[in-house]
């Protein structure tokens, strides 16, 4: 029997911040208030991530400039990783560099081959301020690096160069969501 709630089950789905919004290109501020508003934010982030069918979501992707992200992401062995990290620090990103398809909920429908390390270690705290350390490999390592980038004010096209970058940004300019903004 389950003795805890499903993340996001009491959260509200929030509007997604899309490429071009300044909050996505501004480094996020550290969380200092570990009260009910942080719990609500994390619940809303899970609800929003699940509604958008994502595997990770940073707070600035819903317009909140705080250093927190949530994830529900498999690794390459199909092991599920579920959680959140407040005030994360990417301590290690190493191993083999792998170019893989990468997308982003803030650039819906657009993917590009993006190089990431095959291993990542992130430390931070949970919503109560308890220290956490998360290590990921494969796809989960990609997710951890991607979300940490968001909190530094980066989106994955910032890691691209040449024709990959041009193609991704051209697709973003032509996307229906960009024309409607």
C-alpha positions as CSV (number, residue, x, y, z in Angstrom):
1,X,0.0,0.0,0.0
2,X,1.2,3.5,-0.9
3,X,1.9,5.6,2.2
4,X,2.7,8.9,0.4
5,X,0.9,11.0,-2.1
6,X,1.7,11.0,-5.8
7,X,3.8,14.1,-6.6
8,X,1.7,16.8,-8.3
9,X,-1.6,15.2,-7.4
10,X,-2.6,18.3,-5.4
11,X,-0.8,20.8,-7.7
12,X,-2.2,23.2,-10.3
13,X,-0.9,23.1,-13.8
14,X,0.7,26.4,-14.6
15,X,1.4,28.1,-17.9
16,X,4.7,27.1,-19.6
17,X,7.3,29.8,-20.1
18,X,8.4,29.7,-23.8
19,X,11.7,30.5,-25.5
20,X,12.1,34.2,-25.8
21,X,10.8,35.0,-22.3
22,X,13.7,36.8,-20.3
23,X,13.2,34.5,-17.2
24,X,14.6,31.6,-19.2
25,X,17.8,33.6,-19.8
26,X,18.3,34.9,-16.3
27,X,20.1,32.9,-13.6
28,X,17.7,31.9,-10.9
29,X,17.9,33.0,-7.3
30,X,18.6,30.6,-4.4
31,X,15.5,29.5,-2.4
32,X,15.6,31.0,1.1
33,X,12.0,30.4,2.2
34,X,11.4,26.7,2.9
35,X,7.7,27.2,3.9
36,X,4.4,26.2,2.4
37,X,5.0,28.3,-0.7
38,X,7.9,26.1,-1.7
39,X,5.8,23.0,-1.2
40,X,3.1,24.5,-3.4
41,X,5.6,25.4,-6.1
42,X,7.0,21.9,-6.2
43,X,3.5,20.3,-6.4
44,X,2.6,22.7,-9.2
45,X,5.8,21.9,-11.0
46,X,5.1,18.2,-10.9
47,X,1.5,18.8,-12.1
48,X,2.8,21.0,-14.9
49,X,5.5,18.6,-15.9
50,X,3.1,15.6,-16.1
51,X,0.5,17.6,-18.0
52,X,3.1,18.5,-20.6
53,X,4.4,14.9,-20.7
54,X,8.0,16.0,-19.7
55,X,10.7,14.3,-17.7
56,X,12.0,17.4,-15.9
57,X,11.0,20.9,-15.2
58,X,12.8,23.9,-13.8
59,X,11.0,26.7,-11.9
60,X,11.8,29.3,-14.4
61,X,9.9,27.3,-17.0
62,X,6.8,28.3,-15.2
63,X,8.0,31.9,-14.7
64,X,9.5,31.5,-11.2
65,X,13.1,32.6,-10.9
66,X,14.1,30.2,-8.1
67,X,16.7,27.5,-8.0
68,X,14.5,24.4,-8.0
69,X,13.7,21.6,-10.4
70,X,11.6,18.4,-10.4
71,X,12.1,15.2,-12.4
72,X,10.5,11.9,-13.2
73,X,13.0,10.4,-15.6
74,X,14.4,7.0,-16.6
75,X,18.0,6.2,-17.1
76,X,19.3,4.1,-19.9
77,X,18.5,0.9,-18.0
78,X,14.9,2.1,-17.6
79,X,15.3,2.7,-13.9
80,X,12.8,5.5,-12.8
81,X,14.2,8.5,-11.0
82,X,11.7,10.7,-9.2
83,X,12.3,13.7,-7.1
84,X,13.0,17.4,-6.7
85,X,16.2,19.4,-5.9
86,X,16.2,22.8,-4.3
87,X,19.3,25.0,-4.7
88,X,21.1,22.4,-6.9
89,X,24.7,22.5,-7.8
90,X,26.1,20.4,-10.7
91,X,29.2,18.9,-9.0
92,X,30.3,16.5,-11.6
93,X,29.6,16.0,-15.3
94,X,32.0,13.6,-16.8
95,X,32.4,10.3,-18.7
96,X,31.8,9.9,-22.3
97,X,30.3,12.8,-24.2
98,X,27.1,11.6,-26.0
99,X,25.2,13.6,-28.7
100,X,21.5,12.7,-28.3
101,X,18.2,14.1,-29.2
102,X,17.2,16.7,-26.7
103,X,14.0,18.6,-26.4
104,X,12.5,21.1,-23.9
105,X,9.0,21.9,-22.6
106,X,9.9,25.6,-23.3
107,X,10.5,24.8,-27.0
108,X,7.6,22.4,-27.6
109,X,8.0,20.1,-30.6
110,X,11.7,20.9,-31.3
111,X,14.6,18.6,-30.8
112,X,18.3,18.8,-31.6
113,X,21.3,16.5,-31.2
114,X,22.9,18.0,-28.1
115,X,26.2,16.9,-26.5
116,X,26.0,16.0,-22.8
117,X,28.2,14.0,-20.5
118,X,27.0,10.5,-19.7
119,X,27.3,11.0,-16.0
120,X,26.2,13.8,-13.7
121,X,26.2,14.4,-9.9
122,X,24.0,17.1,-8.4
123,X,23.8,18.2,-4.8
124,X,21.2,20.4,-3.1
125,X,18.5,20.1,-0.5
126,X,14.9,18.9,-0.5
127,X,11.8,21.0,0.4
128,X,12.6,20.7,4.1
129,X,16.2,21.7,3.7
130,X,17.6,18.2,4.1
131,X,20.7,17.6,1.9
132,X,20.3,15.4,-1.1
133,X,22.8,14.0,-3.7
134,X,21.6,12.6,-7.0
135,X,23.8,10.8,-9.4
136,X,22.6,9.9,-12.9
137,X,23.9,8.2,-16.0
138,X,22.7,8.1,-19.5
139,X,19.4,9.8,-20.2
140,X,18.9,10.8,-16.5
141,X,22.4,12.4,-16.6
142,X,21.2,14.4,-19.6
143,X,18.1,15.5,-17.7
144,X,20.1,16.6,-14.6
145,X,22.4,18.7,-16.8
146,X,19.5,20.1,-18.8
147,X,17.6,21.3,-15.7
148,X,20.8,22.7,-14.0
149,X,21.4,24.7,-17.2
150,X,17.9,26.2,-17.0
151,X,18.6,27.5,-13.5
152,X,21.8,29.2,-14.8
153,X,19.7,30.9,-17.5
154,X,20.5,28.6,-20.4
155,X,18.3,26.6,-22.8
156,X,19.7,23.7,-24.7
157,X,20.1,25.6,-28.0
158,X,22.7,27.7,-26.2
159,X,24.8,24.5,-26.2
160,X,24.5,24.0,-29.9
161,X,26.6,25.5,-32.7
162,X,26.6,25.7,-36.4
163,X,23.8,24.3,-38.4
164,X,22.3,22.5,-35.4
165,X,21.8,25.8,-33.6
166,X,20.6,27.6,-36.7
167,X,18.1,24.8,-37.5
168,X,16.7,24.7,-33.9
169,X,16.3,28.4,-33.6
170,X,14.7,28.6,-37.1
171,X,12.2,25.9,-36.1
172,X,11.5,27.9,-32.9
173,X,10.8,31.1,-34.8
174,X,8.5,29.3,-37.2
175,X,6.6,27.3,-34.5
176,X,2.9,28.1,-33.9
177,X,3.6,28.8,-30.3
178,X,6.2,31.5,-31.2
179,X,3.9,33.2,-33.7
180,X,1.1,33.3,-31.2
181,X,3.2,35.0,-28.5
